[in-house]
Every structure is written in C-alpha cells, then in structure tokens.
Amino acid sequence: MLYIMDGALCCAKCSRLFYASQRGNVTDRAWIKQRKVEAKLREYGQKPKRMRWKTFTRLREKISECERQKDSAFIMAMLWR
C-alpha cells in the first residue's frame, strides 16, 4: 500500500508509519494486553459463568505476566535515574 507524504508516494516502512501499539514502550504494550484480557473477565476479575476453569486460570496467569512486565519496566526505569 502506498501513501502520499509531502507530495511523494511512499510505502509505510519508508514513511515510518506504525500502528499505535507498535509505537508504545514495554509498559504501554503490557497495559494494552492486560486490558484486553481483563475485558474477557467479569467485574473485579471474577470468572464469567460457563467459562472453563482452565481458561480462567490461563487468563489470570496472563494478567500476572503483564503485571510482572510493568513492574520490571518500572524498576529498570528507576535504576537508570
């Protein structure tokens, strides 16, 4: 797909066009991923009716992994100061 940038035809790579999810840092991507997983659960992270326990456990583990990613990114940011 070609785009017109400053009057010239360019591809997305040459124009440095990226999706919003690709522009974010590690913390931003972890937040986006966590929100998507949490949307599959009920309020306060409860298991929806008819969801298998195996699926619920897997989703909770994904949320925990996102939390670990955010925590490690925060710690690294504080160490670099």
PDB file with SEQRES, HELIX, SHEET and CRYST1 records, atoms N, CA, C and O in Angstrom:
SEQRES   1 A   81  MET LEU TYR ILE MET ASP GLY ALA LEU CYS CYS ALA LYS          
SEQRES   2 A   81  CYS SER ARG LEU PHE TYR ALA SER GLN ARG GLY ASN VAL          
SEQRES   3 A   81  THR ASP ARG ALA TRP ILE LYS GLN ARG LYS VAL GLU ALA          
SEQRES   4 A   81  LYS LEU ARG GLU TYR GLY GLN LYS PRO LYS ARG MET ARG          
SEQRES   5 A   81  TRP LYS THR PHE THR ARG LEU ARG GLU LYS ILE SER GLU          
SEQRES   6 A   81  CYS GLU ARG GLN LYS ASP SER ALA PHE ILE MET ALA MET          
SEQRES   7 A   81  LEU TRP ARG                                                  
HELIX    1 AA1 ALA A   20  ARG A   23  1                                   4    
HELIX    2 AA2 VAL A   26  ALA A   39  1                                  14    
HELIX    3 AA3 GLU A   43  GLY A   45  5                                   3    
HELIX    4 AA4 TRP A   53  LEU A   79  1                                  27    
SHEET    1 AA1 2 LEU A   2  MET A   5  0                                        
SHEET    2 AA1 2 ALA A   8  CYS A  11 -1                                        
CRYST1    1.000    1.000    1.000  90.00  90.00  90.00 P 1           1          
ATOM      1  N   MET A   1       0.849  -1.164   0.000  1.00  0.00           N  
ATOM      2  CA  MET A   1       0.000   0.000   0.000  1.00  0.00           C  
ATOM      3  C   MET A   1       0.899   1.232   0.000  1.00  0.00           C  
ATOM      4  O   MET A   1       1.884   1.291   0.736  1.00  0.00           O  
ATOM      5  N   LEU A   2       0.567   2.178  -0.797  1.00  0.00           N  
ATOM      6  CA  LEU A   2       1.349   3.401  -0.895  1.00  0.00           C  
ATOM      7  C   LEU A   2       0.597   4.579  -0.269  1.00  0.00           C  
ATOM      8  O   LEU A   2      -0.633   4.634  -0.274  1.00  0.00           O  
ATOM      9  N   TYR A   3       1.366   5.500   0.259  1.00  0.00           N  
ATOM     10  CA  TYR A   3       0.814   6.690   0.908  1.00  0.00           C  
ATOM     11  C   TYR A   3       1.444   7.927   0.271  1.00  0.00           C  
ATOM     12  O   TYR A   3       2.555   7.871  -0.257  1.00  0.00           O  
ATOM     13  N   ILE A   4       0.727   9.030   0.328  1.00  0.00           N  
ATOM     14  CA  ILE A   4       1.279  10.293  -0.150  1.00  0.00           C  
ATOM     15  C   ILE A   4       1.753  11.079   1.066  1.00  0.00           C  
ATOM     16  O   ILE A   4       0.963  11.495   1.914  1.00  0.00           O  
ATOM     17  N   MET A   5       3.060  11.267   1.120  1.00  0.00           N  
ATOM     18  CA  MET A   5       3.675  12.014   2.227  1.00  0.00           C  
ATOM     19  C   MET A   5       4.485  13.157   1.629  1.00  0.00           C  
ATOM     20  O   MET A   5       5.414  12.911   0.859  1.00  0.00           O  
ATOM     21  N   ASP A   6       4.165  14.359   1.954  1.00  0.00           N  
ATOM     22  CA  ASP A   6       4.859  15.550   1.445  1.00  0.00           C  
ATOM     23  C   ASP A   6       4.897  15.566  -0.081  1.00  0.00           C  
ATOM     24  O   ASP A   6       5.896  15.962  -0.680  1.00  0.00           O  
ATOM     25  N   GLY A   7       3.802  15.133  -0.703  1.00  0.00           N  
ATOM     26  CA  GLY A   7       3.689  15.170  -2.148  1.00  0.00           C  
ATOM     27  C   GLY A   7       4.383  14.035  -2.884  1.00  0.00           C  
ATOM     28  O   GLY A   7       4.423  14.038  -4.114  1.00  0.00           O  
ATOM     29  N   ALA A   8       4.931  13.061  -2.159  1.00  0.00           N  
ATOM     30  CA  ALA A   8       5.616  11.932  -2.795  1.00  0.00           C  
ATOM     31  C   ALA A   8       4.946  10.633  -2.374  1.00  0.00           C  
ATOM     32  O   ALA A   8       4.397  10.528  -1.277  1.00  0.00           O  
ATOM     33  N   LEU A   9       5.000   9.649  -3.257  1.00  0.00           N  
ATOM     34  CA  LEU A   9       4.473   8.325  -2.928  1.00  0.00           C  
ATOM     35  C   LEU A   9       5.504   7.555  -2.104  1.00  0.00           C  
ATOM     36  O   LEU A   9       6.672   7.459  -2.478  1.00  0.00           O  
ATOM     37  N   CYS A  10       5.055   7.015  -0.989  1.00  0.00           N  
ATOM     38  CA  CYS A  10       5.951   6.263  -0.108  1.00  0.00           C  
ATOM     39  C   CYS A  10       5.218   5.039   0.428  1.00  0.00           C  
ATOM     40  O   CYS A  10       3.992   5.024   0.535  1.00  0.00           O  
ATOM     41  N   CYS A  11       5.994   4.018   0.761  1.00  0.00           N  
ATOM     42  CA  CYS A  11       5.398   2.854   1.430  1.00  0.00           C  
ATOM     43  C   CYS A  11       5.356   3.151   2.935  1.00  0.00           C  
ATOM     44  O   CYS A  11       5.938   4.134   3.394  1.00  0.00           O  
ATOM     45  N   ALA A  12       4.679   2.313   3.683  1.00  0.00           N  
ATOM     46  CA  ALA A  12       4.539   2.535   5.123  1.00  0.00           C  
ATOM     47  C   ALA A  12       5.887   2.482   5.830  1.00  0.00           C  
ATOM     48  O   ALA A  12       6.133   3.238   6.770  1.00  0.00           O  
ATOM     49  N   LYS A  13       6.756   1.590   5.376  1.00  0.00           N  
ATOM     50  CA  LYS A  13       8.072   1.460   6.006  1.00  0.00           C  
ATOM     51  C   LYS A  13       8.926   2.706   5.763  1.00  0.00           C  
ATOM     52  O   LYS A  13       9.549   3.226   6.688  1.00  0.00           O  
ATOM     53  N   CYS A  14       8.949   3.180   4.514  1.00  0.00           N  
ATOM     54  CA  CYS A  14       9.731   4.374   4.181  1.00  0.00           C  
ATOM     55  C   CYS A  14       9.198   5.615   4.902  1.00  0.00           C  
ATOM     56  O   CYS A  14       9.966   6.499   5.280  1.00  0.00           O  
ATOM     57  N   SER A  15       7.878   5.672   5.087  1.00  0.00           N  
ATOM     58  CA  SER A  15       7.249   6.826   5.725  1.00  0.00           C  
ATOM     59  C   SER A  15       7.296   6.737   7.240  1.00  0.00           C  
ATOM     60  O   SER A  15       6.905   7.669   7.943  1.00  0.00           O  
ATOM     61  N   ARG A  16       7.787   5.590   7.741  1.00  0.00           N  
ATOM     62  CA  ARG A  16       7.850   5.342   9.190  1.00  0.00           C  
ATOM     63  C   ARG A  16       6.463   5.429   9.826  1.00  0.00           C  
ATOM     64  O   ARG A  16       6.284   6.043  10.878  1.00  0.00           O  
ATOM     65  N   LEU A  17       5.501   4.811   9.176  1.00  0.00           N  
ATOM     66  CA  LEU A  17       4.141   4.743   9.712  1.00  0.00           C  
ATOM     67  C   LEU A  17       4.015   3.456  10.524  1.00  0.00           C  
ATOM     68  O   LEU A  17       4.366   2.379  10.042  1.00  0.00           O  
ATOM     69  N   PHE A  18       3.522   3.565  11.736  1.00  0.00           N  
ATOM     70  CA  PHE A  18       3.372   2.414  12.609  1.00  0.00           C  
ATOM     71  C   PHE A  18       2.002   2.443  13.259  1.00  0.00           C  
ATOM     72  O   PHE A  18       1.373   3.496  13.362  1.00  0.00           O  
ATOM     73  N   TYR A  19       1.545   1.278  13.697  1.00  0.00           N  
ATOM     74  CA  TYR A  19       0.331   1.208  14.493  1.00  0.00           C  
ATOM     75  C   TYR A  19       0.626   1.790  15.871  1.00  0.00           C  
ATOM     76  O   TYR A  19       1.774   1.797  16.315  1.00  0.00           O  
ATOM     77  N   ALA A  20      -0.403   2.273  16.538  1.00  0.00           N  
ATOM     78  CA  ALA A  20      -0.217   2.858  17.869  1.00  0.00           C  
ATOM     79  C   ALA A  20       0.388   1.846  18.835  1.00  0.00           C  
ATOM     80  O   ALA A  20       1.195   2.214  19.688  1.00  0.00           O  
ATOM     81  N   SER A  21       0.010   0.583  18.711  1.00  0.00           N  
ATOM     82  CA  SER A  21       0.540  -0.442  19.610  1.00  0.00           C  
ATOM     83  C   SER A  21       2.032  -0.678  19.383  1.00  0.00           C  
ATOM     84  O   SER A  21       2.722  -1.142  20.290  1.00  0.00           O  
ATOM     85  N   GLN A  22       2.532  -0.373  18.210  1.00  0.00           N  
ATOM     86  CA  GLN A  22       3.947  -0.547  17.919  1.00  0.00           C  
ATOM     87  C   GLN A  22       4.780   0.640  18.381  1.00  0.00           C  
ATOM     88  O   GLN A  22       5.992   0.512  18.554  1.00  0.00           O  
ATOM     89  N   ARG A  23       4.158   1.779  18.582  1.00  0.00           N  
ATOM     90  CA  ARG A  23       4.889   2.974  18.999  1.00  0.00           C  
ATOM     91  C   ARG A  23       5.125   3.005  20.497  1.00  0.00           C  
ATOM     92  O   ARG A  23       6.040   3.683  20.963  1.00  0.00           O  
ATOM     93  N   GLY A  24       4.318   2.284  21.260  1.00  0.00           N  
ATOM     94  CA  GLY A  24       4.425   2.342  22.709  1.00  0.00           C  
ATOM     95  C   GLY A  24       5.634   1.594  23.244  1.00  0.00           C  
ATOM     96  O   GLY A  24       6.241   0.774  22.555  1.00  0.00           O  
ATOM     97  N   ASN A  25       5.963   1.896  24.481  1.00  0.00           N  
ATOM     98  CA  ASN A  25       7.064   1.193  25.126  1.00  0.00           C  
ATOM     99  C   ASN A  25       6.545  -0.097  25.760  1.00  0.00           C  
ATOM    100  O   ASN A  25       5.383  -0.459  25.577  1.00  0.00           O  
ATOM    101  N   VAL A  26       7.392  -0.777  26.491  1.00  0.00           N  
ATOM    102  CA  VAL A  26       7.032  -2.069  27.089  1.00  0.00           C  
ATOM    103  C   VAL A  26       5.837  -1.920  28.028  1.00  0.00           C  
ATOM    104  O   VAL A  26       4.936  -2.758  28.033  1.00  0.00           O  
ATOM    105  N   THR A  27       5.835  -0.864  28.811  1.00  0.00           N  
ATOM    106  CA  THR A  27       4.754  -0.646  29.768  1.00  0.00           C  
ATOM    107  C   THR A  27       3.428  -0.415  29.056  1.00  0.00           C  
ATOM    108  O   THR A  27       2.402  -0.966  29.455  1.00  0.00           O  
ATOM    109  N   ASP A  28       3.446   0.394  28.008  1.00  0.00           N  
ATOM    110  CA  ASP A  28       2.221   0.665  27.249  1.00  0.00           C  
ATOM    111  C   ASP A  28       1.643  -0.609  26.655  1.00  0.00           C  
ATOM    112  O   ASP A  28       0.437  -0.845  26.729  1.00  0.00           O  
ATOM    113  N   ARG A  29       2.509  -1.433  26.064  1.00  0.00           N  
ATOM    114  CA  ARG A  29       2.037  -2.681  25.464  1.00  0.00           C  
ATOM    115  C   ARG A  29       1.500  -3.639  26.514  1.00  0.00           C  
ATOM    116  O   ARG A  29       0.532  -4.357  26.264  1.00  0.00           O  
ATOM    117  N   ALA A  30       2.123  -3.655  27.694  1.00  0.00           N  
ATOM    118  CA  ALA A  30       1.635  -4.522  28.775  1.00  0.00           C  
ATOM    119  C   ALA A  30       0.259  -4.067  29.246  1.00  0.00           C  
ATOM    120  O   ALA A  30      -0.606  -4.897  29.526  1.00  0.00           O  
ATOM    121  N   TRP A  31       0.047  -2.742  29.337  1.00  0.00           N  
ATOM    122  CA  TRP A  31      -1.269  -2.224  29.742  1.00  0.00           C  
ATOM    123  C   TRP A  31      -2.341  -2.603  28.726  1.00  0.00           C  
ATOM    124  O   TRP A  31      -3.439  -3.015  29.100  1.00  0.00           O  
ATOM    125  N   ILE A  32      -2.021  -2.463  27.438  1.00  0.00           N  
ATOM    126  CA  ILE A  32      -2.991  -2.787  26.386  1.00  0.00           C  
ATOM    127  C   ILE A  32      -3.362  -4.265  26.450  1.00  0.00           C  
ATOM    128  O   ILE A  32      -4.538  -4.624  26.390  1.00  0.00           O  
ATOM    129  N   LYS A  33      -2.350  -5.112  26.572  1.00  0.00           N  
ATOM    130  CA  LYS A  33      -2.592  -6.550  26.644  1.00  0.00           C  
ATOM    131  C   LYS A  33      -3.422  -6.907  27.867  1.00  0.00           C  
ATOM    132  O   LYS A  33      -4.342  -7.720  27.780  1.00  0.00           O  
ATOM    133  N   GLN A  34      -3.099  -6.301  29.011  1.00  0.00           N  
ATOM    134  CA  GLN A  34      -3.836  -6.588  30.238  1.00  0.00           C  
ATOM    135  C   GLN A  34      -5.296  -6.163  30.117  1.00  0.00           C  
ATOM    136  O   GLN A  34      -6.183  -6.895  30.557  1.00  0.00           O  
ATOM    137  N   ARG A  35      -5.562  -5.005  29.536  1.00  0.00           N  
ATOM    138  CA  ARG A  35      -6.949  -4.546  29.370  1.00  0.00           C  
ATOM    139  C   ARG A  35      -7.753  -5.489  28.483  1.00  0.00           C  
ATOM    140  O   ARG A  35      -8.932  -5.734  28.740  1.00  0.00           O  
ATOM    141  N   LYS A  36      -7.118  -6.018  27.439  1.00  0.00           N  
ATOM    142  CA  LYS A  36      -7.805  -6.957  26.557  1.00  0.00           C  
ATOM    143  C   LYS A  36      -8.174  -8.234  27.297  1.00  0.00           C  
ATOM    144  O   LYS A  36      -9.275  -8.757  27.127  1.00  0.00           O  
ATOM    145  N   VAL A  37      -7.261  -8.735  28.114  1.00  0.00           N  
ATOM    146  CA  VAL A  37      -7.530  -9.959  28.874  1.00  0.00           C  
ATOM    147  C   VAL A  37      -8.600  -9.697  29.924  1.00  0.00           C  
ATOM    148  O   VAL A  37      -9.502 -10.515  30.103  1.00  0.00           O  
ATOM    149  N   GLU A  38      -8.513  -8.570  30.617  1.00  0.00           N  
ATOM    150  CA  GLU A  38      -9.492  -8.244  31.658  1.00  0.00           C  
ATOM    151  C   GLU A  38     -10.889  -8.061  31.086  1.00  0.00           C  
ATOM    152  O   GLU A  38     -11.876  -8.285  31.786  1.00  0.00           O  
ATOM    153  N   ALA A  39     -10.986  -7.655  29.819  1.00  0.00           N  
ATOM    154  CA  ALA A  39     -12.294  -7.475  29.188  1.00  0.00           C  
ATOM    155  C   ALA A  39     -13.034  -8.809  29.053  1.00  0.00           C  
ATOM    156  O   ALA A  39     -14.260  -8.827  28.948  1.00  0.00           O  
ATOM    157  N   LYS A  40     -12.310  -9.905  29.054  1.00  0.00           N  
ATOM    158  CA  LYS A  40     -12.929 -11.223  28.948  1.00  0.00           C  
ATOM    159  C   LYS A  40     -13.468 -11.715  30.289  1.00  0.00           C  
ATOM    160  O   LYS A  40     -14.241 -12.672  30.334  1.00  0.00           O  
ATOM    161  N   LEU A  41     -13.065 -11.065  31.381  1.00  0.00           N  
ATOM    162  CA  LEU A  41     -13.497 -11.463  32.716  1.00  0.00           C  
ATOM    163  C   LEU A  41     -14.620 -10.546  33.200  1.00  0.00           C  
ATOM    164  O   LEU A  41     -14.890  -9.494  32.620  1.00  0.00           O  
ATOM    165  N   ARG A  42     -15.255 -10.979  34.268  1.00  0.00           N  
ATOM    166  CA  ARG A  42     -16.298 -10.147  34.866  1.00  0.00           C  
ATOM    167  C   ARG A  42     -15.663  -9.060  35.711  1.00  0.00           C  
ATOM    168  O   ARG A  42     -14.441  -8.977  35.835  1.00  0.00           O  
ATOM    169  N   GLU A  43     -16.520  -8.229  36.290  1.00  0.00           N  
ATOM    170  CA  GLU A  43     -16.047  -7.148  37.143  1.00  0.00           C  
ATOM    171  C   GLU A  43     -15.217  -7.703  38.293  1.00  0.00           C  
ATOM    172  O   GLU A  43     -15.538  -8.754  38.848  1.00  0.00           O  
ATOM    173  N   TYR A  44     -14.147  -6.993  38.651  1.00  0.00           N  
ATOM    174  CA  TYR A  44     -13.229  -7.378  39.725  1.00  0.00           C  
ATOM    175  C   TYR A  44     -12.501  -8.684  39.417  1.00  0.00           C  
ATOM    176  O   TYR A  44     -12.058  -9.367  40.341  1.00  0.00           O  
ATOM    177  N   GLY A  45     -12.369  -9.047  38.141  1.00  0.00           N  
ATOM    178  CA  GLY A  45     -11.613 -10.224  37.750  1.00  0.00           C  
ATOM    179  C   GLY A  45     -12.255 -11.551  38.086  1.00  0.00           C  
ATOM    180  O   GLY A  45     -11.567 -12.562  38.220  1.00  0.00           O  
ATOM    181  N   GLN A  46     -13.578 -11.555  38.222  1.00  0.00           N  
ATOM    182  CA  GLN A  46     -14.276 -12.799  38.550  1.00  0.00           C  
ATOM    183  C   GLN A  46     -14.506 -13.628  37.298  1.00  0.00           C  
ATOM    184  O   GLN A  46     -14.552 -13.097  36.188  1.00  0.00           O  
ATOM    185  N   LYS A  47     -14.648 -14.928  37.483  1.00  0.00           N  
ATOM    186  CA  LYS A  47     -14.867 -15.865  36.389  1.00  0.00           C  
ATOM    187  C   LYS A  47     -16.290 -15.728  35.868  1.00  0.00           C  
ATOM    188  O   LYS A  47     -17.243 -15.808  36.643  1.00  0.00           O  
ATOM    189  N   PRO A  48     -16.445 -15.523  34.564  1.00  0.00           N  
ATOM    190  CA  PRO A  48     -17.794 -15.480  33.991  1.00  0.00           C  
ATOM    191  C   PRO A  48     -18.444 -16.869  34.028  1.00  0.00           C  
ATOM    192  O   PRO A  48     -17.762 -17.894  34.029  1.00  0.00           O  
ATOM    193  N   LYS A  49     -19.759 -16.871  34.058  1.00  0.00           N  
ATOM    194  CA  LYS A  49     -20.468 -18.148  34.010  1.00  0.00           C  
ATOM    195  C   LYS A  49     -20.110 -18.860  32.714  1.00  0.00           C  
ATOM    196  O   LYS A  49     -19.901 -18.229  31.678  1.00  0.00           O  
ATOM    197  N   ARG A  50     -20.044 -20.156  32.789  1.00  0.00           N  
ATOM    198  CA  ARG A  50     -19.781 -21.049  31.655  1.00  0.00           C  
ATOM    199  C   ARG A  50     -18.358 -20.962  31.111  1.00  0.00           C  
ATOM    200  O   ARG A  50     -18.052 -21.599  30.103  1.00  0.00           O  
ATOM    201  N   MET A  51     -17.494 -20.200  31.744  1.00  0.00           N  
ATOM    202  CA  MET A  51     -16.094 -20.214  31.338  1.00  0.00           C  
ATOM    203  C   MET A  51     -15.407 -21.364  32.064  1.00  0.00           C  
ATOM    204  O   MET A  51     -15.605 -21.550  33.265  1.00  0.00           O  
ATOM    205  N   ARG A  52     -14.615 -22.121  31.353  1.00  0.00           N  
ATOM    206  CA  ARG A  52     -13.921 -23.236  31.972  1.00  0.00           C  
ATOM    207  C   ARG A  52     -12.855 -22.705  32.923  1.00  0.00           C  
ATOM    208  O   ARG A  52     -12.267 -21.648  32.693  1.00  0.00           O  
ATOM    209  N   TRP A  53     -12.619 -23.453  33.991  1.00  0.00           N  
ATOM    210  CA  TRP A  53     -11.636 -23.046  34.983  1.00  0.00           C  
ATOM    211  C   TRP A  53     -10.232 -22.988  34.372  1.00  0.00           C  
ATOM    212  O   TRP A  53      -9.418 -22.146  34.751  1.00  0.00           O  
ATOM    213  N   LYS A  54      -9.959 -23.880  33.431  1.00  0.00           N  
ATOM    214  CA  LYS A  54      -8.654 -23.879  32.780  1.00  0.00           C  
ATOM    215  C   LYS A  54      -8.437 -22.570  32.018  1.00  0.00           C  
ATOM    216  O   LYS A  54      -7.348 -21.999  32.057  1.00  0.00           O  
ATOM    217  N   THR A  55      -9.467 -22.103  31.334  1.00  0.00           N  
ATOM    218  CA  THR A  55      -9.390 -20.835  30.602  1.00  0.00           C  
ATOM    219  C   THR A  55      -9.232 -19.669  31.574  1.00  0.00           C  
ATOM    220  O   THR A  55      -8.419 -18.772  31.353  1.00  0.00           O  
ATOM    221  N   PHE A  56     -10.013 -19.692  32.646  1.00  0.00           N  
ATOM    222  CA  PHE A  56      -9.937 -18.623  33.643  1.00  0.00           C  
ATOM    223  C   PHE A  56      -8.536 -18.554  34.260  1.00  0.00           C  
ATOM    224  O   PHE A  56      -7.982 -17.469  34.439  1.00  0.00           O  
ATOM    225  N   THR A  57      -7.978 -19.708  34.580  1.00  0.00           N  
ATOM    226  CA  THR A  57      -6.635 -19.753  35.164  1.00  0.00           C  
ATOM    227  C   THR A  57      -5.600 -19.215  34.183  1.00  0.00           C  
ATOM    228  O   THR A  57      -4.694 -18.479  34.574  1.00  0.00           O  
ATOM    229  N   ARG A  58      -5.732 -19.581  32.910  1.00  0.00           N  
ATOM    230  CA  ARG A  58      -4.809 -19.102  31.880  1.00  0.00           C  
ATOM    231  C   ARG A  58      -4.889 -17.582  31.744  1.00  0.00           C  
ATOM    232  O   ARG A  58      -3.860 -16.920  31.608  1.00  0.00           O  
ATOM    233  N   LEU A  59      -6.096 -17.025  31.778  1.00  0.00           N  
ATOM    234  CA  LEU A  59      -6.262 -15.574  31.679  1.00  0.00           C  
ATOM    235  C   LEU A  59      -5.668 -14.864  32.892  1.00  0.00           C  
ATOM    236  O   LEU A  59      -5.038 -13.814  32.759  1.00  0.00           O  
ATOM    237  N   ARG A  60      -5.871 -15.439  34.068  1.00  0.00           N  
ATOM    238  CA  ARG A  60      -5.298 -14.838  35.279  1.00  0.00           C  
ATOM    239  C   ARG A  60      -3.768 -14.863  35.227  1.00  0.00           C  
ATOM    240  O   ARG A  60      -3.112 -13.931  35.694  1.00  0.00           O  
ATOM    241  N   GLU A  61      -3.204 -15.934  34.658  1.00  0.00           N  
ATOM    242  CA  GLU A  61      -1.748 -16.008  34.516  1.00  0.00           C  
ATOM    243  C   GLU A  61      -1.240 -14.956  33.531  1.00  0.00           C  
ATOM    244  O   GLU A  61      -0.166 -14.390  33.735  1.00  0.00           O  
ATOM    245  N   LYS A  62      -1.996 -14.690  32.468  1.00  0.00           N  
ATOM    246  CA  LYS A  62      -1.618 -13.641  31.516  1.00  0.00           C  
ATOM    247  C   LYS A  62      -1.620 -12.278  32.190  1.00  0.00           C  
ATOM    248  O   LYS A  62      -0.737 -11.455  31.948  1.00  0.00           O  
ATOM    249  N   ILE A  63      -2.619 -12.044  33.041  1.00  0.00           N  
ATOM    250  CA  ILE A  63      -2.677 -10.771  33.766  1.00  0.00           C  
ATOM    251  C   ILE A  63      -1.480 -10.641  34.697  1.00  0.00           C  
ATOM    252  O   ILE A  63      -0.882  -9.570  34.799  1.00  0.00           O  
ATOM    253  N   SER A  64      -1.133 -11.721  35.370  1.00  0.00           N  
ATOM    254  CA  SER A  64       0.032 -11.700  36.255  1.00  0.00           C  
ATOM    255  C   SER A  64       1.313 -11.426  35.479  1.00  0.00           C  
ATOM    256  O   SER A  64       2.183 -10.692  35.948  1.00  0.00           O  
ATOM    257  N   GLU A  65       1.429 -12.013  34.298  1.00  0.00           N  
ATOM    258  CA  GLU A  65       2.610 -11.777  33.461  1.00  0.00           C  
ATOM    259  C   GLU A  65       2.684 -10.313  33.038  1.00  0.00           C  
ATOM    260  O   GLU A  65       3.769  -9.732  33.029  1.00  0.00           O  
ATOM    261  N   CYS A  66       1.558  -9.712  32.689  1.00  0.00           N  
ATOM    262  CA  CYS A  66       1.533  -8.291  32.343  1.00  0.00           C  
ATOM    263  C   CYS A  66       1.959  -7.442  33.529  1.00  0.00           C  
ATOM    264  O   CYS A  66       2.705  -6.476  33.366  1.00  0.00           O  
ATOM    265  N   GLU A  67       1.495  -7.793  34.715  1.00  0.00           N  
ATOM    266  CA  GLU A  67       1.886  -7.068  35.929  1.00  0.00           C  
ATOM    267  C   GLU A  67       3.392  -7.176  36.163  1.00  0.00           C  
ATOM    268  O   GLU A  67       4.033  -6.195  36.541  1.00  0.00           O  
ATOM    269  N   ARG A  68       3.959  -8.364  35.941  1.00  0.00           N  
ATOM    270  CA  ARG A  68       5.405  -8.545  36.106  1.00  0.00           C  
ATOM    271  C   ARG A  68       6.177  -7.703  35.094  1.00  0.00           C  
ATOM    272  O   ARG A  68       7.198  -7.107  35.435  1.00  0.00           O  
ATOM    273  N   GLN A  69       5.697  -7.652  33.859  1.00  0.00           N  
ATOM    274  CA  GLN A  69       6.360  -6.845  32.838  1.00  0.00           C  
ATOM    275  C   GLN A  69       6.349  -5.366  33.215  1.00  0.00           C  
ATOM    276  O   GLN A  69       7.354  -4.670  33.072  1.00  0.00           O  
ATOM    277  N   LYS A  70       5.202  -4.897  33.699  1.00  0.00           N  
ATOM    278  CA  LYS A  70       5.110  -3.485  34.101  1.00  0.00           C  
ATOM    279  C   LYS A  70       6.014  -3.198  35.292  1.00  0.00           C  
ATOM    280  O   LYS A  70       6.674  -2.160  35.338  1.00  0.00           O  
ATOM    281  N   ASP A  71       6.045  -4.114  36.256  1.00  0.00           N  
ATOM    282  CA  ASP A  71       6.896  -3.922  37.429  1.00  0.00           C  
ATOM    283  C   ASP A  71       8.374  -3.901  37.058  1.00  0.00           C  
ATOM    284  O   ASP A  71       9.128  -3.060  37.547  1.00  0.00           O  
ATOM    285  N   SER A  72       8.789  -4.830  36.191  1.00  0.00           N  
ATOM    286  CA  SER A  72      10.201  -4.866  35.813  1.00  0.00           C  
ATOM    287  C   SER A  72      10.581  -3.630  34.992  1.00  0.00           C  
ATOM    288  O   SER A  72      11.694  -3.122  35.129  1.00  0.00           O  
ATOM    289  N   ALA A  73       9.679  -3.145  34.146  1.00  0.00           N  
ATOM    290  CA  ALA A  73       9.953  -1.926  33.384  1.00  0.00           C  
ATOM    291  C   ALA A  73      10.076  -0.727  34.326  1.00  0.00           C  
ATOM    292  O   ALA A  73      10.918   0.146  34.116  1.00  0.00           O  
ATOM    293  N   PHE A  74       9.246  -0.685  35.348  1.00  0.00           N  
ATOM    294  CA  PHE A  74       9.301   0.398  36.334  1.00  0.00           C  
ATOM    295  C   PHE A  74      10.623   0.344  37.101  1.00  0.00           C  
ATOM    296  O   PHE A  74      11.264   1.372  37.318  1.00  0.00           O  
ATOM    297  N   ILE A  75      11.020  -0.852  37.503  1.00  0.00           N  
ATOM    298  CA  ILE A  75      12.275  -0.996  38.259  1.00  0.00           C  
ATOM    299  C   ILE A  75      13.455  -0.583  37.396  1.00  0.00           C  
ATOM    300  O   ILE A  75      14.354   0.114  37.867  1.00  0.00           O  
ATOM    301  N   MET A  76      13.461  -1.008  36.125  1.00  0.00           N  
ATOM    302  CA  MET A  76      14.546  -0.622  35.234  1.00  0.00           C  
ATOM    303  C   MET A  76      14.593   0.887  35.028  1.00  0.00           C  
ATOM    304  O   MET A  76      15.676   1.468  34.952  1.00  0.00           O  
ATOM    305  N   ALA A  77      13.435   1.521  34.938  1.00  0.00           N  
ATOM    306  CA  ALA A  77      13.383   2.973  34.768  1.00  0.00           C  
ATOM    307  C   ALA A  77      13.942   3.681  36.002  1.00  0.00           C  
ATOM    308  O   ALA A  77      14.607   4.710  35.881  1.00  0.00           O  
ATOM    309  N   MET A  78      13.674   3.134  37.180  1.00  0.00           N  
ATOM    310  CA  MET A  78      14.181   3.750  38.399  1.00  0.00           C  
ATOM    311  C   MET A  78      15.684   3.534  38.554  1.00  0.00           C  
ATOM    312  O   MET A  78      16.376   4.390  39.104  1.00  0.00           O  
ATOM    313  N   LEU A  79      16.190   2.414  38.081  1.00  0.00           N  
ATOM    314  CA  LEU A  79      17.626   2.138  38.178  1.00  0.00           C  
ATOM    315  C   LEU A  79      18.429   3.029  37.247  1.00  0.00           C  
ATOM    316  O   LEU A  79      19.578   3.354  37.546  1.00  0.00           O  
ATOM    317  N   TRP A  80      17.848   3.428  36.125  1.00  0.00           N  
ATOM    318  CA  TRP A  80      18.550   4.249  35.162  1.00  0.00           C  
ATOM    319  C   TRP A  80      18.575   5.722  35.551  1.00  0.00           C  
ATOM    320  O   TRP A  80      19.239   6.520  34.889  1.00  0.00           O  
ATOM    321  N   ARG A  81      17.875   6.089  36.593  1.00  0.00           N  
ATOM    322  CA  ARG A  81      17.863   7.507  37.023  1.00  0.00           C  
ATOM    323  C   ARG A  81      19.077   7.849  37.802  1.00  0.00           C  
ATOM    324  O   ARG A  81      19.230   8.990  38.238  1.00  0.00           O  
TER     325      ARG A  81                                                      
END                                                                             
